[in-house]
């Protein structure tokens, strides 16, 4: 999805001492505070920060991300200044007052201060900021609060990105849906922020937090730091209509990146993605057509739910297709019934269990009726009953003609479920074949860190003992293993 770290490792000032950058940012902030409120404040801040950013060669995208969260809070906080309410005794009713100059002055001064601090954040790693605060003997609770606030703001930015991506995948942010999509994005961030804060609190308590956050410092060279590696060239995979394909491979091998390419979220730097034999068109119109055909369920389904209720969330995609109300309601009803979540239609998404969240996220994509459904580790975090229910749902979708592509680590499930298996390693597809063929390639499994399913292990033992014929394909399900033991196949 992209990194949320504000620090730009390519900036020219990465080797300078944090104190020098702190003094520069503090000096710019002092100038902003000293200048009287008004348009001059914003202009001076923009000129100073622009010159500093140009000198440091900071990425505009990272600087924009640094402004995103505080600017949002600033805008909300300015509303009481912009709009005021009073009771008019003569008129016998309330009056509304609007004061744009006062609100504008506060916004300009606030943005000026934020830009100064954003410059410091994009040129200095947060660990250096914390070390500098300790060096100047800032109170411990201030250092801890800074650390937690930074982490929380980054979680909030990451959540906003994933929600926006989920909306785009279901055709949000079209010409007629901009305000509705933005409204849903803003409305969902508050409960998500509270939920993430509570999870952070529980995580701190589980790791022994007692009011002090110790930090282990480590020496870091001033040379360039590699943040991430994207999937490389050499990915060649054809997916056929109506089949079930499992993507296997170790963590970081490129499975998720490949799925994001299939859904048009990422655009390949080399090669191309073809849909029905034609290269994907990455214009807005082309991407809308792609997402009508290919539905993506993200690895963390909680990031894919953003409406006030399950019903509203499932309806989001069909509404963006431009369908009439009756058709939208029919699709929502069918999707909710297909996923077995009829009793959750009026429940807010943040009150759902893990299994319910996965089913609702899948219902939101199924309601768009794509020809191909792409799922990133859909069984992760589910209990055995939840896995069985999900596989049953996928089976019904497949029976209706939907192509399924699933990235997973579950080799036991893959053996009995998939028609084909594609194995990835280090950004490349290294093997494609039937599950029984792939899982009997011991060299391939060892090279990619995979293991053979237990059914394959038992089947090999049956073959070695002479119970299972040597030339016959091995069992793929527990029932086939049991049948082979009770009544061995004819030779």
MINUBA-249551 format. One record per residue (C-alpha): x, y, z; residue number from 1. Coordinates in nm, 2 decimals. Example, Ala and Ser with C-alpha at 12.3 -4.5 7.8 and 13.67 -1.06 7.14 Angstrom:
BEGIN
1.23, -0.45, 0.78, 1
1.37, -0.11, 0.71, 2
END
This chain:
BEGIN
0.00, 0.00, 0.00, 1
0.29, 0.22, 0.04, 2
0.50, 0.33, 0.34, 3
0.37, 0.58, 0.59, 4
0.70, 0.68, 0.73, 5
0.74, 1.06, 0.69, 6
1.12, 1.07, 0.69, 7
1.26, 1.09, 0.33, 8
1.59, 0.88, 0.33, 9
1.70, 1.05, 0.01, 10
1.70, 1.41, 0.14, 11
2.03, 1.59, 0.12, 12
2.02, 1.68, 0.49, 13
2.01, 1.32, 0.61, 14
2.37, 1.34, 0.74, 15
2.33, 1.66, 0.93, 16
2.29, 1.66, 1.31, 17
1.93, 1.66, 1.42, 18
2.00, 1.97, 1.63, 19
2.09, 2.18, 1.33, 20
1.76, 2.09, 1.16, 21
1.57, 2.15, 1.49, 22
1.72, 2.50, 1.52, 23
1.63, 2.58, 1.16, 24
1.27, 2.45, 1.20, 25
1.24, 2.63, 1.54, 26
1.37, 2.95, 1.38, 27
1.11, 2.94, 1.11, 28
0.84, 2.87, 1.36, 29
0.95, 3.17, 1.57, 30
0.93, 3.39, 1.26, 31
0.58, 3.27, 1.20, 32
0.47, 3.34, 1.56, 33
0.63, 3.69, 1.56, 34
0.45, 3.80, 1.24, 35
0.10, 3.94, 1.30, 36
-0.18, 3.72, 1.18, 37
-0.29, 3.76, 0.82, 38
-0.20, 3.66, 0.47, 39
0.16, 3.77, 0.51, 40
0.21, 3.49, 0.77, 41
0.12, 3.22, 0.52, 42
0.32, 3.37, 0.24, 43
0.64, 3.40, 0.46, 44
0.59, 3.04, 0.58, 45
0.55, 2.91, 0.23, 46
0.86, 3.09, 0.11, 47
1.07, 2.98, 0.40, 48
0.96, 2.62, 0.39, 49
0.98, 2.60, 0.01, 50
1.34, 2.72, 0.02, 51
1.43, 2.47, 0.29, 52
1.25, 2.18, 0.11, 53
1.43, 2.27, -0.22, 54
1.76, 2.27, -0.05, 55
1.70, 1.94, 0.12, 56
1.54, 1.78, -0.19, 57
1.25, 1.64, 0.02, 58
0.99, 1.43, -0.17, 59
0.67, 1.63, -0.22, 60
0.46, 1.32, -0.14, 61
0.62, 1.28, 0.20, 62
0.58, 1.64, 0.28, 63
0.22, 1.63, 0.18, 64
0.17, 1.32, 0.40, 65
0.33, 1.51, 0.69, 66
0.07, 1.78, 0.65, 67
-0.23, 1.55, 0.61, 68
-0.33, 1.46, 0.97, 69
-0.25, 1.79, 1.15, 70
-0.41, 1.99, 0.87, 71
-0.73, 1.79, 0.90, 72
-0.75, 1.85, 1.28, 73
-0.68, 2.22, 1.22, 74
-0.97, 2.24, 0.98, 75
-1.21, 2.08, 1.22, 76
-1.08, 2.30, 1.51, 77
-1.14, 2.61, 1.31, 78
-1.51, 2.55, 1.25, 79
-1.62, 2.71, 1.58, 80
-1.43, 3.02, 1.48, 81
-1.57, 3.03, 1.14, 82
-1.93, 2.97, 1.24, 83
-2.09, 3.10, 1.57, 84
-2.44, 3.07, 1.71, 85
-2.62, 3.32, 1.93, 86
-2.97, 3.39, 2.06, 87
-3.13, 3.71, 1.92, 88
-3.37, 3.83, 2.18, 89
-3.53, 4.08, 1.94, 90
-3.59, 3.83, 1.67, 91
-3.68, 3.56, 1.93, 92
-3.46, 3.30, 1.77, 93
-3.10, 3.18, 1.70, 94
-2.87, 3.36, 1.47, 95
-2.57, 3.23, 1.28, 96
-2.26, 3.43, 1.24, 97
-1.98, 3.37, 0.99, 98
-1.64, 3.53, 1.03, 99
-1.41, 3.42, 0.74, 100
-1.13, 3.67, 0.82, 101
-1.08, 3.54, 1.17, 102
-1.10, 3.18, 1.07, 103
-0.87, 3.24, 0.78, 104
-0.61, 3.41, 1.00, 105
-0.61, 3.11, 1.24, 106
-0.58, 2.86, 0.95, 107
-0.30, 3.05, 0.79, 108
-0.10, 3.08, 1.11, 109
-0.17, 2.71, 1.19, 110
-0.07, 2.59, 0.85, 111
0.25, 2.80, 0.87, 112
0.34, 2.64, 1.20, 113
0.26, 2.29, 1.06, 114
0.47, 2.34, 0.75, 115
0.77, 2.42, 0.97, 116
0.73, 2.11, 1.18, 117
0.66, 1.90, 0.87, 118
1.00, 2.01, 0.73, 119
1.17, 1.88, 1.04, 120
0.97, 1.55, 1.03, 121
1.06, 1.48, 0.66, 122
1.43, 1.55, 0.71, 123
1.48, 1.38, 1.04, 124
1.40, 1.02, 1.14, 125
1.17, 1.00, 1.44, 126
1.43, 0.80, 1.64, 127
1.67, 1.10, 1.60, 128
1.39, 1.34, 1.71, 129
1.33, 1.13, 2.03, 130
1.71, 1.11, 2.10, 131
1.74, 1.49, 2.06, 132
1.45, 1.54, 2.30, 133
1.62, 1.32, 2.56, 134
1.95, 1.50, 2.50, 135
1.80, 1.83, 2.59, 136
1.64, 1.68, 2.90, 137
1.27, 1.70, 2.79, 138
1.04, 1.55, 3.05, 139
1.00, 1.17, 3.00, 140
0.62, 1.20, 2.96, 141
0.67, 1.45, 2.68, 142
0.90, 1.21, 2.49, 143
0.66, 0.92, 2.54, 144
0.37, 1.13, 2.43, 145
0.56, 1.24, 2.12, 146
0.64, 0.88, 2.03, 147
0.28, 0.76, 2.08, 148
0.13, 1.05, 1.90, 149
0.36, 1.00, 1.60, 150
0.28, 0.63, 1.59, 151
-0.09, 0.70, 1.62, 152
-0.08, 0.96, 1.34, 153
0.09, 0.72, 1.11, 154
-0.17, 0.45, 1.19, 155
-0.44, 0.71, 1.10, 156
-0.27, 0.80, 0.77, 157
-0.23, 0.43, 0.68, 158
-0.60, 0.37, 0.77, 159
-0.71, 0.66, 0.55, 160
-0.51, 0.52, 0.26, 161
-0.65, 0.17, 0.29, 162
-1.01, 0.29, 0.32, 163
-0.96, 0.51, 0.02, 164
-0.81, 0.22, -0.17, 165
-1.11, 0.00, -0.08, 166
-1.35, 0.28, -0.20, 167
-1.16, 0.31, -0.53, 168
-1.17, -0.06, -0.58, 169
-1.55, -0.04, -0.56, 170
-1.56, 0.26, -0.80, 171
-1.56, 0.53, -0.54, 172
-1.43, 0.88, -0.61, 173
-1.61, 0.89, -0.95, 174
-1.75, 1.21, -1.08, 175
-2.08, 1.16, -0.90, 176
-1.94, 0.99, -0.59, 177
-1.67, 1.23, -0.47, 178
-1.85, 1.39, -0.18, 179
-2.02, 1.07, -0.07, 180
-1.69, 0.88, -0.07, 181
-1.51, 1.16, 0.11, 182
-1.79, 1.18, 0.37, 183
-1.77, 0.81, 0.43, 184
-1.39, 0.83, 0.46, 185
-1.41, 1.10, 0.72, 186
-1.69, 0.93, 0.91, 187
-1.50, 0.60, 0.94, 188
-1.17, 0.74, 1.06, 189
-1.29, 0.85, 1.40, 190
-1.41, 0.50, 1.52, 191
-1.10, 0.35, 1.35, 192
-0.88, 0.59, 1.54, 193
-1.04, 0.50, 1.87, 194
-1.01, 0.13, 1.79, 195
-0.65, 0.16, 1.69, 196
-0.57, 0.35, 2.01, 197
-0.73, 0.08, 2.22, 198
-0.54, -0.19, 2.04, 199
-0.22, 0.01, 2.09, 200
-0.30, 0.04, 2.46, 201
-0.36, -0.34, 2.49, 202
-0.04, -0.41, 2.30, 203
0.16, -0.18, 2.54, 204
0.01, -0.35, 2.84, 205
0.08, -0.70, 2.70, 206
0.45, -0.60, 2.66, 207
0.49, -0.47, 3.02, 208
0.41, -0.10, 2.98, 209
0.41, 0.06, 3.33, 210
0.43, 0.43, 3.24, 211
0.78, 0.42, 3.09, 212
0.87, 0.35, 2.73, 213
1.24, 0.24, 2.71, 214
1.40, 0.28, 2.37, 215
1.72, 0.11, 2.26, 216
1.93, 0.34, 2.04, 217
2.13, 0.19, 1.76, 218
2.40, 0.34, 1.54, 219
2.28, 0.43, 1.19, 220
2.50, 0.51, 0.90, 221
2.42, 0.83, 0.71, 222
2.41, 0.65, 0.38, 223
2.09, 0.58, 0.18, 224
1.84, 0.34, 0.34, 225
1.64, 0.10, 0.13, 226
1.28, 0.13, 0.25, 227
1.12, -0.14, 0.04, 228
1.18, -0.37, -0.26, 229
0.90, -0.42, -0.51, 230
0.83, -0.73, -0.71, 231
1.08, -0.76, -0.99, 232
1.05, -0.86, -1.36, 233
0.99, -1.22, -1.46, 234
0.63, -1.25, -1.33, 235
0.44, -1.44, -1.61, 236
0.11, -1.59, -1.52, 237
-0.20, -1.66, -1.72, 238
-0.54, -1.70, -1.54, 239
-0.82, -1.88, -1.72, 240
-1.20, -1.82, -1.68, 241
-1.37, -2.02, -1.41, 242
-1.06, -2.18, -1.25, 243
-0.94, -2.17, -0.89, 244
-0.58, -2.06, -0.86, 245
-0.38, -2.05, -0.54, 246
-0.07, -1.82, -0.50, 247
0.19, -1.97, -0.26, 248
0.53, -1.84, -0.15, 249
0.72, -1.71, 0.15, 250
0.64, -1.37, 0.31, 251
0.77, -1.08, 0.10, 252
0.78, -1.29, -0.22, 253
0.54, -1.06, -0.41, 254
0.20, -1.23, -0.38, 255
0.01, -0.92, -0.26, 256
0.19, -0.70, -0.51, 257
0.08, -0.93, -0.79, 258
-0.28, -0.92, -0.67, 259
-0.27, -0.54, -0.66, 260
-0.15, -0.54, -1.02, 261
-0.43, -0.77, -1.12, 262
-0.68, -0.53, -0.97, 263
-0.52, -0.22, -1.13, 264
-0.41, -0.07, -0.80, 265
-0.05, -0.09, -0.91, 266
0.08, -0.04, -1.26, 267
0.37, -0.26, -1.39, 268
0.69, -0.08, -1.46, 269
0.77, -0.35, -1.72, 270
0.55, -0.59, -1.91, 271
0.17, -0.56, -1.90, 272
-0.15, -0.69, -1.75, 273
-0.41, -0.82, -2.00, 274
-0.78, -0.86, -1.94, 275
-0.96, -1.08, -2.19, 276
-0.65, -1.06, -2.42, 277
-0.63, -0.68, -2.42, 278
-0.38, -0.47, -2.23, 279
-0.54, -0.30, -1.93, 280
-0.62, 0.07, -1.99, 281
-0.51, 0.27, -1.68, 282
-0.73, 0.57, -1.76, 283
-1.02, 0.64, -1.52, 284
-1.26, 0.48, -1.76, 285
-1.03, 0.18, -1.82, 286
-0.98, 0.12, -1.44, 287
-1.36, 0.13, -1.39, 288
-1.40, -0.14, -1.65, 289
-1.12, -0.35, -1.49, 290
-1.28, -0.32, -1.14, 291
-1.62, -0.42, -1.28, 292
-1.45, -0.75, -1.39, 293
-1.20, -0.80, -1.11, 294
-1.29, -0.77, -0.74, 295
-1.02, -0.76, -0.47, 296
-1.06, -0.85, -0.10, 297
-0.77, -0.70, 0.10, 298
-0.56, -0.89, 0.34, 299
-0.70, -0.70, 0.63, 300
-1.08, -0.69, 0.56, 301
-1.14, -0.44, 0.84, 302
-0.97, -0.18, 0.62, 303
-1.23, -0.25, 0.35, 304
-1.54, -0.16, 0.56, 305
-1.61, 0.21, 0.60, 306
-1.98, 0.28, 0.60, 307
-2.21, 0.32, 0.90, 308
-2.38, -0.02, 0.87, 309
-2.32, -0.35, 0.69, 310
-2.61, -0.29, 0.45, 311
-2.47, 0.05, 0.35, 312
-2.12, -0.08, 0.31, 313
-2.23, -0.37, 0.08, 314
-2.44, -0.12, -0.13, 315
-2.14, 0.11, -0.19, 316
-2.00, -0.07, -0.50, 317
-2.33, -0.13, -0.68, 318
-2.43, 0.23, -0.63, 319
-2.10, 0.33, -0.80, 320
-2.19, 0.11, -1.09, 321
-2.48, 0.35, -1.16, 322
-2.75, 0.09, -1.11, 323
-3.10, 0.18, -1.02, 324
-3.22, 0.15, -0.66, 325
-3.42, -0.17, -0.72, 326
-3.12, -0.34, -0.88, 327
-2.89, -0.22, -0.60, 328
-3.12, -0.35, -0.34, 329
-3.15, -0.69, -0.52, 330
-2.77, -0.72, -0.55, 331
-2.72, -0.63, -0.18, 332
-2.99, -0.88, -0.07, 333
-2.83, -1.15, -0.29, 334
-2.48, -1.08, -0.16, 335
-2.58, -1.07, 0.20, 336
-2.77, -1.39, 0.17, 337
-2.48, -1.56, -0.02, 338
-2.24, -1.48, 0.26, 339
-2.49, -1.56, 0.54, 340
-2.48, -1.22, 0.71, 341
-2.85, -1.13, 0.68, 342
-2.87, -1.08, 1.06, 343
-2.59, -0.83, 1.05, 344
-2.74, -0.59, 0.79, 345
-2.80, -0.30, 1.04, 346
-2.49, -0.36, 1.26, 347
-2.20, -0.12, 1.24, 348
-1.88, -0.28, 1.10, 349
-1.67, -0.21, 1.40, 350
-1.90, -0.43, 1.61, 351
-1.83, -0.75, 1.40, 352
-1.61, -1.05, 1.48, 353
-1.31, -1.14, 1.26, 354
-1.51, -1.40, 1.07, 355
-1.81, -1.16, 1.02, 356
-1.58, -0.89, 0.90, 357
-1.43, -1.12, 0.64, 358
-1.77, -1.23, 0.52, 359
-1.91, -0.87, 0.50, 360
-1.60, -0.75, 0.31, 361
-1.65, -1.03, 0.06, 362
-2.02, -0.95, 0.03, 363
-1.93, -0.59, -0.06, 364
-1.72, -0.72, -0.35, 365
-1.96, -1.00, -0.45, 366
-2.24, -0.74, -0.48, 367
-2.05, -0.59, -0.78, 368
-2.07, -0.94, -0.95, 369
-1.71, -0.94, -1.09, 370
-1.60, -1.22, -1.32, 371
-1.29, -1.27, -1.12, 372
-1.25, -1.25, -0.74, 373
-0.90, -1.20, -0.60, 374
-0.85, -1.26, -0.23, 375
-0.54, -1.19, -0.02, 376
-0.50, -1.46, 0.26, 377
-0.88, -1.49, 0.32, 378
-0.85, -1.77, 0.58, 379
-0.59, -1.58, 0.80, 380
-0.72, -1.55, 1.16, 381
-1.02, -1.77, 1.11, 382
-1.10, -2.08, 1.32, 383
-1.16, -2.41, 1.15, 384
-1.54, -2.35, 1.13, 385
-1.48, -2.01, 0.98, 386
-1.24, -2.16, 0.72, 387
-1.50, -2.42, 0.63, 388
-1.77, -2.16, 0.59, 389
-1.55, -1.94, 0.38, 390
-1.45, -2.23, 0.15, 391
-1.82, -2.33, 0.11, 392
-1.90, -1.97, 0.01, 393
-1.62, -1.97, -0.24, 394
-1.74, -2.30, -0.37, 395
-2.08, -2.15, -0.44, 396
-1.93, -1.85, -0.62, 397
-1.71, -2.08, -0.83, 398
-2.01, -2.30, -0.92, 399
-2.18, -1.98, -1.05, 400
-1.88, -1.92, -1.28, 401
-1.66, -1.69, -1.08, 402
-1.29, -1.72, -1.13, 403
-1.10, -1.73, -0.79, 404
-0.74, -1.63, -0.72, 405
-0.63, -1.67, -0.36, 406
-0.30, -1.58, -0.20, 407
-0.24, -1.81, 0.09, 408
0.00, -1.99, 0.32, 409
-0.24, -2.28, 0.38, 410
-0.09, -2.56, 0.18, 411
-0.34, -2.82, 0.33, 412
-0.64, -2.61, 0.21, 413
-0.47, -2.55, -0.13, 414
-0.42, -2.92, -0.22, 415
-0.79, -3.00, -0.21, 416
-0.93, -2.67, -0.33, 417
-0.72, -2.53, -0.61, 418
-0.72, -2.63, -0.98, 419
-0.38, -2.48, -1.03, 420
-0.10, -2.35, -0.80, 421
0.15, -2.07, -0.87, 422
0.45, -2.06, -0.65, 423
0.63, -1.73, -0.61, 424
0.98, -1.65, -0.47, 425
1.17, -1.33, -0.46, 426
0.93, -1.15, -0.69, 427
0.91, -1.42, -0.96, 428
0.67, -1.70, -1.04, 429
0.89, -2.00, -1.02, 430
0.64, -2.28, -1.08, 431
0.29, -2.33, -1.20, 432
0.10, -2.67, -1.21, 433
-0.15, -2.90, -1.05, 434
-0.14, -2.90, -0.67, 435
-0.04, -3.27, -0.65, 436
0.25, -3.21, -0.90, 437
0.38, -2.89, -0.72, 438
0.37, -3.04, -0.37, 439
0.56, -3.35, -0.47, 440
0.85, -3.13, -0.60, 441
1.07, -3.15, -0.29, 442
1.34, -2.93, -0.43, 443
1.09, -2.66, -0.51, 444
0.94, -2.68, -0.16, 445
1.28, -2.65, 0.00, 446
1.38, -2.35, -0.21, 447
1.07, -2.16, -0.13, 448
1.03, -2.25, 0.23, 449
0.71, -2.44, 0.18, 450
0.61, -2.78, 0.32, 451
0.41, -3.06, 0.17, 452
0.05, -3.10, 0.29, 453
-0.01, -3.38, 0.53, 454
-0.23, -3.56, 0.27, 455
0.07, -3.57, 0.03, 456
0.30, -3.70, 0.31, 457
0.05, -3.98, 0.39, 458
0.00, -4.05, 0.02, 459
0.37, -4.10, -0.03, 460
0.38, -4.33, 0.26, 461
0.10, -4.53, 0.12, 462
0.28, -4.55, -0.22, 463
0.61, -4.65, -0.06, 464
0.43, -4.93, 0.13, 465
0.27, -5.06, -0.19, 466
-0.09, -4.97, -0.08, 467
-0.12, -4.69, -0.34, 468
-0.03, -4.77, -0.70, 469
0.30, -4.60, -0.81, 470
0.16, -4.46, -1.14, 471
-0.16, -4.33, -0.99, 472
-0.21, -3.96, -0.88, 473
-0.19, -3.93, -0.51, 474
-0.48, -3.84, -0.28, 475
-0.58, -3.48, -0.25, 476
-0.84, -3.49, 0.04, 477
-0.86, -3.67, 0.37, 478
-1.16, -3.87, 0.23, 479
-0.94, -4.00, -0.05, 480
-0.67, -4.10, 0.20, 481
-0.92, -4.29, 0.41, 482
-1.06, -4.46, 0.10, 483
-0.71, -4.56, 0.00, 484
-0.65, -4.72, 0.34, 485
-0.98, -4.90, 0.37, 486
-1.01, -4.99, 0.00, 487
-0.68, -4.94, -0.19, 488
-0.72, -4.82, -0.56, 489
-0.70, -5.09, -0.82, 490
-0.36, -5.14, -0.97, 491
END
